[in-house]
Amino acid sequence: MSIAYQSSSLIGGHETPEARTKLNFLECLRLIERLHRRMLDIVKHRLDAVGMNDINSVQALLIYNIGDHEMTAGDLRNRGYYLGSNVSYNLKKLVETGYIMQERSEHDRRALRIWLSDKGKAVCNLVGELFDENLDMIKERNLFEDEDVTELRNSLRNLESFWSDILRFQG
């Protein structure tokens, strides 16, 4: 999905403040989308470098988000990490390749409990180390101050909350 915007809110050849804000907002949305793809590219590059060719970057990120927790596919969807069909497909593949273990829940036989195998834990550690290395490089290059990262996180959480509220209260 790509977001495009043509500015038609010009006054005397200059953009209005409202038009500039809209352009900046839409650019932020494009950047978020591109940053996510770049992060997946970085993860895939690391997987390839260590010879893990039976897993893709989306699956590695899913493993990282499971971490040392035991949960259901529904838990992953409810946390907002993934779409339903993607979770089911990727979990099936990760079970087949031995990265994830699963068993039926004793309380709800329809639900499958999942957790990482030792092979999955190795991927989780690999991704965690990659993120740590990236954060160290960001700090070394002074790309962000700690306060900048906190402000960015808070702004993105506010936007997520705003859109969640819109969806929740529509209808």
TORDOBA-379666 format. One record per atom (N, C-alpha, C, CB): residue in three letters; x, y, z. Coordinates in steps of 0.02 Angstrom, whole numbers, padded with zeros to 5 digits, always signed. Atoms other than C-alpha are relative to their C-alpha. Glycine has a CB too. Layout:
BEGIN
AlaXYZ
...
END
This chain:
BEGIN
Met+00042-00059+00000
Met+00000+00000+00000
Met+00044+00062+00000
Met-00048+00000+00060
Ser-00039-00062+00003
Ser+00070+00168-00050
Ser-00048+00058+00005
Ser+00041+00003-00065
Ile+00042-00058-00012
Ile+00001+00334+00005
Ile+00027+00058-00040
Ile-00004+00018+00076
Ala-00021-00057+00041
Ala+00007+00479-00117
Ala-00046+00059+00015
Ala-00002-00018-00076
Tyr+00038-00060-00013
Tyr-00050+00659-00097
Tyr+00024+00055-00045
Tyr+00005+00021+00074
Gln-00016-00058+00041
Gln-00057+00805-00216
Gln-00024+00062+00037
Gln-00032-00005-00071
Ser+00019-00061-00036
Ser-00057+00976-00130
Ser-00038+00047-00046
Ser+00062+00034+00030
Ser+00038-00050+00037
Ser-00194+01090-00194
Ser-00017+00059+00045
Ser-00064-00031-00030
Ser+00014-00053-00049
Ser-00196+01203-00041
Ser+00055+00052+00000
Ser-00009-00031+00071
Leu-00053-00051+00006
Leu-00081+01339-00102
Leu-00030+00069+00004
Leu+00039-00009-00065
Ile+00020-00070-00004
Ile-00098+01522-00058
Ile+00059+00041-00023
Ile-00023+00020+00073
Gly-00054-00043+00025
Gly+00006+01642-00161
Gly+00063-00039-00016
Gly+00016+00053+00050
Gly-00058+00040+00018
Gly+00120+01500-00218
Gly+00032-00035+00059
Gly+00051+00042-00033
His-00027+00031-00060
His+00152+01443-00038
His-00052-00048+00029
His+00022+00053+00052
Glu+00045+00047-00032
Glu+00079+01295+00050
Glu-00027+00030+00065
Glu+00035-00067+00013
Thr+00028-00022-00063
Thr-00038+01332+00192
Thr+00028-00044+00056
Thr-00079-00004-00001
Pro-00023+00043-00055
Pro+00011+01268+00365
Pro-00038-00066+00003
Pro-00008+00038+00067
Glu+00040+00062+00000
Glu-00132+01143+00353
Glu+00024-00049-00053
Glu-00074+00016-00009
Ala-00025+00043+00054
Ala-00067+01078+00187
Ala+00067-00030+00017
Ala+00004+00039-00066
Arg-00066+00024-00020
Arg+00110+01064+00255
Arg-00007-00056+00053
Arg+00044+00058+00028
Thr+00012+00051-00052
Thr+00045+00967+00407
Thr-00025-00064-00032
Thr-00050+00026+00052
Lys+00026+00060+00034
Lys-00051+00850+00293
Lys+00055-00036-00038
Lys-00058+00019-00048
Leu-00057+00030+00036
Leu+00102+00822+00183
Leu+00047-00036+00048
Leu+00038+00053-00040
Asn-00044+00030-00050
Asn+00209+00787+00337
Asn-00031-00064+00029
Asn+00016+00049+00055
Phe+00034+00059-00027
Phe+00079+00668+00408
Phe+00001-00058-00049
Phe-00073+00018+00018
Leu+00000+00053+00050
Leu+00064+00570+00246
Leu+00071-00027-00012
Leu-00030+00026-00065
Glu-00069+00023+00007
Glu+00254+00564+00230
Glu+00018-00046+00059
Glu+00048+00060-00003
Cys-00012+00043-00058
Cys+00261+00492+00407
Cys-00029-00069-00011
Cys-00029+00031+00064
Leu+00031+00065+00013
Leu+00140+00355+00355
Leu+00041-00040-00050
Leu-00072+00009-00025
Arg-00042+00035+00049
Arg+00247+00313+00203
Arg+00065-00023+00032
Arg+00016+00047-00060
Leu-00063+00019-00033
Leu+00404+00313+00311
Leu-00010-00060+00046
Leu+00027+00060+00040
Ile+00014+00057-00044
Ile+00326+00194+00438
Ile-00003-00064-00041
Ile-00065+00011+00039
Glu+00006+00059+00045
Glu+00281+00075+00297
Glu+00069-00020-00026
Glu-00047+00016-00059
Arg-00067+00015+00027
Arg+00456+00087+00220
Arg+00047-00024+00054
Arg+00029+00061-00034
Leu-00043+00022-00055
Leu+00543+00071+00388
Leu-00013-00073+00019
Leu-00009+00045+00061
His+00017+00069-00016
His+00449-00090+00424
His+00031-00047-00053
His-00077-00010+00003
Arg-00030+00042+00053
Arg+00503-00161+00255
Arg+00076-00002+00006
Arg-00019+00027-00070
Arg-00073-00001-00009
Arg+00684-00106+00286
Arg+00021-00044+00058
Arg+00025+00072+00011
Met-00016+00042-00058
Met+00683-00189+00457
Met-00004-00073-00020
Met-00048+00015+00059
Leu+00005+00069+00023
Leu+00622-00350+00376
Leu+00059-00018-00046
Leu-00067-00010-00038
Asp-00058+00012+00043
Asp+00761-00333+00246
Asp+00063-00012+00042
Asp+00012+00059-00048
Ile-00058+00007-00044
Ile+00891-00313+00385
Ile-00002-00069+00035
Ile+00002+00056+00053
Val+00007+00066-00032
Val+00823-00467+00475
Val+00016-00055-00050
Val-00071-00009+00029
Lys-00013+00051+00051
Lys+00825-00568+00313
Lys+00074-00004-00017
Lys-00040+00015-00064
His-00072+00000+00014
His+01004-00515+00278
His+00038-00039+00054
His+00026+00073-00004
Arg-00033+00036-00055
Arg+01057-00579+00450
Arg-00015-00075-00003
Arg-00022+00028+00068
Leu+00018+00071+00006
Leu+00962-00743+00426
Leu+00041-00033-00055
Leu-00075-00008-00014
Asp-00040+00027+00056
Asp+01048-00769+00258
Asp+00073-00006+00019
Asp-00008+00045-00062
Ala-00071+00000-00019
Ala+01218-00726+00333
Ala+00018-00060+00044
Ala+00017+00064+00036
Val-00014+00057-00044
Val+01202-00867+00460
Val-00027-00066-00029
Val-00029+00012+00069
Gly+00022+00060+00034
Gly+01128-00990+00334
Gly-00069-00025+00019
Gly+00049-00053+00012
Met+00069+00020-00018
Met+00949-00994+00398
Met-00045+00016-00060
Met-00025+00037+00065
Asn+00038-00011+00061
Asn+00864-01014+00230
Asn-00070-00030+00003
Asn+00037-00029-00058
Asp+00066+00031-00005
Asp+00711-01109+00292
Asp-00050+00043+00038
Asp+00006-00068+00033
Ile+00043-00046-00036
Ile+00636-00957+00377
Ile+00005+00069-00032
Ile+00019+00003+00076
Asn-00003-00067+00028
Asn+00588-00785+00315
Asn-00001+00052+00056
Asn-00059+00012-00049
Ser-00006-00053-00050
Ser+00601-00617+00403
Ser-00065+00011+00039
Ser+00020+00065-00034
Val+00065-00006-00036
Val+00414-00608+00446
Val-00005-00054+00052
Val-00060-00003-00050
Gln+00002+00056-00047
Gln+00426-00778+00528
Gln+00050+00011+00057
Gln+00015-00066-00036
Ala-00050-00014-00052
Ala+00584-00727+00622
Ala-00026+00053+00048
Ala+00067+00023-00031
Leu+00028-00051-00043
Leu+00496-00572+00687
Leu-00057-00028+00042
Leu-00025+00059-00042
Leu+00053+00033-00038
Leu+00347-00677+00739
Leu+00031-00039+00058
Leu-00042-00048-00045
Ile-00036+00037-00052
Ile+00467-00790+00836
Ile+00025+00047+00053
Ile+00059-00040-00030
Tyr-00026-00049-00048
Tyr+00547-00638+00916
Tyr-00056+00026+00046
Tyr+00033+00058-00037
Asn+00056-00026-00039
Asn+00377-00573+00971
Asn-00030-00052+00047
Asn-00053+00026-00046
Ile+00022+00053-00046
Ile+00332-00741+01048
Ile+00048-00003+00059
Ile-00005-00069-00035
Gly-00051+00000-00052
Gly+00496-00740+01144
Gly-00006-00060+00045
Gly-00004+00063+00041
Asp+00003+00056-00047
Asp+00490-00845+01301
Asp-00071-00010+00028
Asp+00049+00011+00057
His+00069+00007-00022
His+00300-00837+01315
His-00031-00063-00031
His-00041+00062-00019
Glu+00043+00052+00029
Glu+00175-00977+01288
Glu-00066+00034-00013
Glu-00008-00063+00048
Met+00061-00036+00019
Met+00021-00916+01195
Met-00037-00037-00055
Met+00017+00071-00023
Thr+00037+00027+00056
Thr-00107-00950+01060
Thr+00009+00047-00059
Thr-00076-00009+00017
Ala-00001-00043+00060
Ala-00116-00884+00882
Ala-00046+00060+00011
Ala-00021-00039-00063
Gly+00046-00054-00015
Gly-00264-00781+00942
Gly+00033+00054+00043
Gly-00061-00026+00035
Asp-00036-00048-00042
Asp-00152-00700+01073
Asp+00044+00046-00044
Asp+00045-00036+00052
Leu-00041-00040+00045
Leu-00034-00643+00934
Leu-00042+00050-00039
Leu+00039-00046-00049
Arg+00044-00045+00037
Arg-00178-00571+00833
Arg-00026+00055+00046
Arg-00059-00039-00031
Asn+00028-00049-00046
Asn-00253-00486+00986
Asn+00051+00053+00021
Asn-00027-00035+00062
Arg-00053-00048-00018
Arg-00086-00404+01026
Arg+00013+00048-00058
Arg+00064-00036+00019
Gly-00006-00045+00057
Gly-00098-00326+00854
Gly+00062-00010-00043
Gly+00000+00069+00024
Tyr-00061+00010+00039
Tyr+00059-00403+00781
Tyr-00014-00021-00072
Tyr+00042-00052+00034
Tyr+00008+00032+00066
Tyr-00016-00496+00633
Tyr-00073-00007-00019
Tyr+00034-00068+00000
Leu+00066+00016+00025
Leu-00166-00526+00525
Leu-00013-00075+00008
Leu-00008+00021-00074
Gly+00018+00069-00014
Gly-00260-00689+00554
Gly+00027-00052-00048
Gly-00073-00006+00000
Ser-00022+00051+00048
Ser-00220-00782+00393
Ser+00076-00005+00000
Ser-00025+00017-00071
Asn-00073+00002-00002
Asn-00036-00732+00402
Asn+00025-00038+00061
Asn+00028+00071+00001
Val-00021+00035-00060
Val-00023-00796+00581
Val-00008-00075-00010
Val-00040+00024+00061
Ser+00013+00072+00009
Ser-00102-00963+00539
Ser+00050-00032-00048
Ser-00071-00012-00025
Tyr-00047+00026+00050
Tyr+00005-00990+00384
Tyr+00070-00005+00028
Tyr-00001+00043-00063
Asn-00069-00002-00025
Asn+00168-00938+00466
Asn+00010-00047+00059
Asn+00019+00071+00020
Leu-00007+00047-00055
Leu+00136-01036+00625
Leu+00004-00072-00025
Leu-00059+00007+00049
Lys-00001+00068+00029
Lys+00100-01192+00522
Lys+00070-00015-00028
Lys-00053-00008-00056
Lys-00067+00010+00028
Lys+00265-01169+00429
Lys+00053-00006+00055
Lys+00018+00058-00047
Leu-00049+00001-00054
Leu+00361-01136+00590
Leu-00004-00064+00041
Leu-00009+00061+00045
Val+00007+00065-00034
Val+00291-01293+00671
Val+00032-00054-00044
Val-00075-00016+00014
Glu-00027+00050+00046
Glu+00336-01395+00515
Glu+00076+00001-00002
Glu-00027+00012-00071
Thr-00073-00005+00004
Thr+00515-01329+00516
Thr+00033-00004+00069
Thr+00019+00065-00033
Gly-00027+00013-00067
Gly+00535-01357+00704
Gly+00019+00061+00041
Gly+00059-00041-00007
Tyr-00015-00060-00039
Tyr+00547-01176+00764
Tyr-00049+00011+00057
Tyr+00000+00061-00046
Ile+00053-00009-00050
Ile+00385-01183+00863
Ile-00029-00067+00018
Ile-00056+00048-00027
Met+00033+00060-00025
Met+00308-01317+00970
Met-00073+00019+00013
Met+00035-00028+00066
Gln+00071-00014-00012
Gln+00120-01334+00992
Gln-00035-00059+00032
Gln-00035+00020-00064
Glu+00044+00053-00026
Glu-00012-01431+01086
Glu-00068+00031+00013
Glu+00029-00032+00064
Arg+00069-00023-00013
Arg-00199-01419+01112
Arg-00006+00023+00072
Arg-00052-00055-00015
Ser+00012-00025-00067
Ser-00254-01317+01261
Ser-00045-00049+00038
Ser-00033+00071-00003
Glu+00042+00044-00041
Glu-00326-01421+01403
Glu-00068+00030+00013
Glu+00035-00015+00067
His+00063-00034-00017
His-00460-01290+01436
His-00044+00011-00061
His+00014+00066+00033
Asp+00038-00012+00062
Asp-00512-01255+01256
Asp+00033-00041-00055
Asp-00003+00077-00018
Arg-00031+00046+00047
Arg-00476-01400+01139
Arg+00006+00029-00071
Arg-00040-00065-00003
Arg-00007-00032+00066
Arg-00498-01285+00989
Arg+00063+00041-00006
Arg-00061+00045-00015
Ala-00058-00044+00000
Ala-00351-01177+01039
Ala+00065-00039+00004
Ala-00004+00050+00059
Leu-00066+00030-00002
Leu-00171-01224+01007
Leu+00047+00045+00039
Leu+00028-00012-00072
Arg-00051-00037-00038
Arg-00041-01168+01134
Arg+00066-00007-00038
Arg+00006-00027+00075
Ile-00063+00002+00036
Ile+00124-01123+01054
Ile+00056+00029+00044
Ile-00005+00040-00067
Trp-00059-00026-00032
Trp+00300-01091+01118
Trp+00060-00017-00044
Trp+00009-00030+00072
Leu-00059+00009+00042
Leu+00475-01085+01046
Leu+00037-00064+00019
Leu+00047+00060+00006
Ser-00046+00056-00010
Ser+00581-01240+01024
Ser+00069+00030+00011
Ser-00001-00050-00061
Asp-00068-00025-00006
Asp+00768-01228+01053
Asp+00022+00034-00064
Asp+00049-00057+00018
Lys-00016-00030+00065
Lys+00786-01192+00867
Lys-00033+00069-00006
Lys-00024-00046-00057
Gly+00034-00064+00000
Gly+00658-01052+00884
Gly+00032+00050+00047
Gly-00073-00009+00019
Lys-00034-00045-00048
Lys+00747-00981+01037
Lys+00064+00027-00030
Lys+00015-00038+00065
Ala-00061-00024+00033
Ala+00906-00970+00933
Ala-00016+00057-00048
Ala+00035-00058-00039
Val+00020-00054+00045
Val+00814-00864+00804
Val-00020+00062+00041
Val-00060-00022-00045
Cys+00020-00055-00044
Cys+00738-00758+00943
Cys+00062+00038+00025
Cys-00042-00026+00059
Asn-00062-00031-00024
Asn+00912-00726+01013
Asn+00036+00036-00057
Asn+00047-00053+00030
Leu-00032-00030+00057
Leu+00981-00689+00840
Leu-00032+00068-00016
Leu-00003-00046-00061
Val+00036-00062+00015
Val+00847-00557+00807
Val+00011+00051+00056
Val-00076-00014-00010
Gly-00012-00045-00057
Gly+00868-00484+00982
Gly+00070+00031-00003
Gly-00009-00037+00065
Glu-00069-00025+00006
Glu+01056-00469+00957
Glu+00005+00050-00058
Glu+00049-00058-00012
Leu+00000-00046+00057
Leu+01027-00387+00787
Leu-00030+00068+00021
Leu-00040-00030-00059
Phe+00030-00063-00023
Phe+00911-00257+00866
Phe+00046+00036+00048
Phe-00068-00014+00033
Asp-00048-00031-00046
Asp+01038-00227+01005
Asp+00057+00033-00038
Asp+00027-00052+00049
Glu-00054-00028+00040
Glu+01176-00201+00877
Glu-00022+00064-00036
Glu+00025-00051-00051
Asn+00026-00059+00035
Asn+01067-00080+00778
Asn-00008+00058+00048
Asn-00067-00016-00033
Leu+00008-00054-00049
Leu+01025+00019+00935
Leu+00068+00029+00020
Leu-00037-00026+00062
Asp-00067-00024-00017
Asp+01210+00028+00981
Asp+00027+00045-00056
Asp+00047-00059+00012
Met-00025-00040+00056
Met+01252+00094+00806
Met-00037+00067-00004
Met-00008-00038-00067
Ile+00040-00062-00001
Ile+01110+00222+00817
Ile+00027+00047+00053
Ile-00075-00015+00012
Lys-00027-00041-00054
Lys+01180+00283+00983
Lys+00069+00027-00018
Lys+00003-00040+00066
Glu-00067-00022+00019
Glu+01359+00289+00916
Glu-00001+00057-00050
Glu+00039-00059-00029
Arg+00005-00051+00052
Arg+01304+00394+00769
Arg-00042+00060+00021
Arg-00030-00030-00063
Asn+00040-00055-00027
Asn+01198+00507+00879
Asn-00061+00016-00044
Asn+00042+00062+00009
Leu+00059-00011+00041
Leu+01046+00482+00767
Leu-00060+00021+00042
Leu-00017-00064-00039
Phe+00055-00016-00045
Phe+00928+00494+00915
Phe+00027+00007+00071
Phe-00056-00054-00003
Glu-00010-00001-00072
Glu+00934+00545+01095
Glu-00054-00046+00031
Glu-00005+00074+00029
Asp+00049+00043-00032
Asp+00842+00433+01219
Asp-00069+00034+00002
Asp+00022-00017+00071
Glu+00063-00037-00004
Glu+00709+00569+01237
Glu-00036+00000-00068
Glu+00012+00072+00023
Asp+00030+00001+00067
Asp+00682+00571+01047
Asp-00036-00066-00012
Asp+00055+00011-00053
Val+00030+00066+00010
Val+00647+00385+01045
Val-00063-00006+00042
Val+00050-00056+00019
Thr+00059+00001-00044
Thr+00527+00403+01192
Thr-00056+00041-00030
Thr+00018+00025+00070
Glu+00051-00044+00030
Glu+00437+00547+01106
Glu-00030-00033-00063
Glu+00031+00069-00018
Leu+00024+00034+00059
Leu+00425+00450+00943
Leu-00047-00058+00019
Leu+00059-00027-00042
Arg+00042+00056-00022
Arg+00357+00296+01033
Arg-00067+00026+00025
Arg+00035-00039+00056
Asn+00062-00028-00027
Asn+00228+00402+01125
Asn-00045+00026-00055
Asn+00015+00055+00050
Ser+00039-00026+00055
Ser+00173+00487+00965
Ser-00032-00057-00040
Ser+00043+00044-00046
Leu+00027+00057+00038
Leu+00153+00321+00874
Leu-00053-00036+00040
Leu+00056-00048-00019
Arg+00052+00031-00042
Arg+00057+00247+01021
Arg-00064+00042-00001
Arg+00025-00008+00072
Asn+00059-00043+00002
Asn-00059+00398+01021
Asn-00038-00009-00066
Asn+00020+00073+00009
Leu+00032+00010+00065
Leu-00092+00375+00835
Leu-00035-00068-00003
Leu+00053+00005-00057
Glu+00031+00067-00002
Glu-00124+00189+00859
Glu-00064+00001+00042
Glu+00050-00052+00029
Ser+00058-00005-00043
Ser-00243+00226+01001
Ser-00057+00038-00033
Ser+00019+00034+00066
Phe+00050-00040+00036
Phe-00333+00359+00898
Phe-00035-00043-00052
Phe+00033+00061-00032
Trp+00030+00040+00052
Trp-00360+00240+00752
Trp-00038-00060+00030
Trp+00054-00025-00048
Ser+00036+00055-00033
Ser-00410+00097+00869
Ser-00067+00025+00025
Ser+00041-00029+00057
Asp+00063-00029-00024
Asp-00541+00210+00947
Asp-00049+00012-00057
Asp+00013+00066+00037
Ile+00044-00011+00058
Ile-00609+00258+00776
Ile-00032-00067-00020
Ile+00040+00030-00060
Leu+00027+00065+00020
Leu-00629+00074+00731
Leu-00048-00028+00052
Leu+00057-00049-00012
Arg+00040+00028-00054
Arg-00701+00027+00899
Arg-00068+00034+00004
Arg+00037+00007+00066
Phe+00062-00038-00011
Phe-00833+00165+00901
Phe-00039+00013-00064
Phe+00016+00065+00034
Gln+00039-00006+00062
Gln-00888+00158+00719
Gln-00054-00052+00000
Gln+00045-00007-00062
Gly+00050+00050+00010
Gly-01047+00072+00677
Gly-00055+00002+00046
Gly+00028-00064+00002
END
